[in-house]
Amino acid sequence: MNEMDIEVSGLITTQEEKQTGNNMFQLPANILLSPPAAREWFGKRKETVRPWMVFINTSNFQAPRSLPRLTRRIVKNIEYFQSNYLFVFVGVVLYCLITSPLLLFAVAASLGAGYILHLRHAEGKKLTLLSHEIPLAQQYGVVAICSLPVFYLAGAGAALFWVLGASLVIITLHAACYNIDAVLSQDESRFDLVMEEV
């Protein structure tokens, strides 16, 4: 085989050297935290919501006949009703916040502080500490860190586990008991009718 010698010269920086620069406390550039990106994602979820009458149709609730069918049914239901399950989760979160006024107040105070920081930043008012300008992401971090003790006192940990547990139980029960094959076969037969009419 032929051997080739290639000379490489110049200033080469590794990924570690780039990360340890002055932006040690900066957020990565590829994370989208902007409200338009969140609105777009939420809009996509809203567009893919299946009809709620189909979602809660009690005639489609049947016990699975075997364990392999149960797992297949759960996977199909989660794929088909993914956006509906997201809204069920949001509903459980809202119920938890409404029934816990102290936690609702703590969340509102944190979001209010973040909104005030956002407004100050939009007006061009910079926050400086010891002649150093503090970036907006670090200001949000300070608000989050200061909110943690308030959330702890308001019982956010218990509420978090309650929301996760209740959502998991509700979604798993629906996904396990809802016979998705009946819905999918109806959709396929409607598609066949449309194809025959044309």
N, C-alpha and C positions, 0 to 999 in steps of 0.2 A: 504494500500500500504506500501511497505517497504521503509524506508528512509535510505539513505546511506550518510555517511559523507566521503568526499574526501578531503584530505589535499593537497594543492598546495603550493609549496615553490620555491624559486629561484628569480632571477632577471628578472622581467617582464617589457618590454618596450612597450609602446603604439606606434601606428603609428605616432602620433603627435611628440613624442620625437625623433623618428628616423628622421623625416623630418626637425626638428629644429637643427640638428647637425651642424658639420662644413661644410657640403656640401650644405649650404643654397643657394648658387649661382650656383650650378651645374645643368646641364640638367638631367632630369630623364633618367635612363638607358634603358628604354624600347622604347625610340624614336629612330628610325633609320634615321639618317641624312647622311649616307654614300653614296658616289656616286654609288657603286655597287647596293645598294637597289633602288636608283632612276633609274638607267639604267634598272634594272630588271622590275620595274613597267612600265617604258616607253616601254620596249620591249613587255610586255604583251599587252599593249594598241595597239601597232603597229601590233601585230599578229591578233588582233580581229577587225581590220578595215575592214568594208564591202567594196566591190568593189565600186569605185567612180562613175562608169557609172551607177550603180544601184542607188546610192545616189542622183545623179543629173538628173535621167531620168524624163523628163518633162511629159511624158505620164502618169505617176503615180500621178501627182498632181491633186487633185479633192477637191472640197469643201465638208466638212462633212455634212451629212444630218440632224443630230440632236446634241444637246449638250452632251448627254451621249456617243454618238459615238466619238465626238470630244475629250472628256477626255480620253476615252479608246485608241484612236488613238495616242494621245500625249504620253501616258505612254508606249505604244508598240513601238513607234518610238524611244523614248529615250532609252529604253532597247536594241533595235535592233541596232541602230546607235550610241551608246554611244561613241565609240572610234572616229568615224567620227566627232561627235560634239566637242570632245576634240581638234581635229586637226583644226576644224573651229575656235575655241577659240584661239588656238595658232597662227593661221594665222592673226586673228584680232589684237592680241597683237603685232606681228611682224610688221604689217602695221602701227600701232600706233607709234611704236618705230622708224620706218624708216621715217615717216612723221614729227617727232619731234626730230630734231638733238640735241637740248640741253638735252632733256630727255635721248636720246640714249647715249650721252656723260656721263651723271650722272650715268646711270646704268652701263656703261662700267667701269667707275672709281671705283664704289663700288665693282663690281665683281673683278676688278683688284686688289684692296686692299685686298679682301678676298683671292684671289689666292696667293698673295705674303705672306700673313700670313700662308697659308697652306704650301707653299714651305719652309718657315722658320721652321715651326713645323716639317716637314718631314726631314729636315737636322739636327734636334736635337737642334736647337738654341732656347733657352727659353727666353721669355721676362720677365724681373724682374723689379719691381717698389718698391722702398724702401725695398729692400731685400725680397720681396714676389714674388713668381712666379705666373704669371697671366695665368690661363688656356686658351686654345684655344677658347672655347665657349665664354668666357668673352671678348676676343679680337674681335671675330666676332660681339659681341653685341656692342662694342665701335664703330666699323666700321658702323654698322647699325644706331646707334644713331647719329653719325656724318654725315651720309648720308641723314638723314631726312630733314634738312634745305635745302640742295642742291636739293632734290627731290621736296620740296615745291616750291622753286624758279623756277624749271624747269617745273612746272605745272603737276606733277604726279597725284595730286588729280583729276583734271579734266580729265586727260587721263584715270585714273582708272575707273571713272564713265562712260566715253565714251566707253571704252572697255567692261565693264559689260553690259551697256545698248545695245550696238550694238550686242554683242553676244547673249544676251537674246532675242532680237527681231528676229535676223536671225534664231536662233535655234528653237524658238517657232513657227515662221511662217512655217519653214520647217516641224516641227513635226506635226503641225495642218493641213497642206495641203497635205502632202505626204500620199497616200493611201498604207499603209503597208500591208493590207490584200492581195492585188494583188501580192506583192513580196513573201509573205509567202505561198500563194497558189501555186505559180510557184515552189518554193523550195520543197514543199510537193509533187507536181506532178513529179518532177525530182527524188525524193527519191523513189516514187512508181515505176517509170520506171526502176530504177536500181534494185529494188527488184524483178520485173518481169523478167528481163534479167537473173538473177542468177538462 
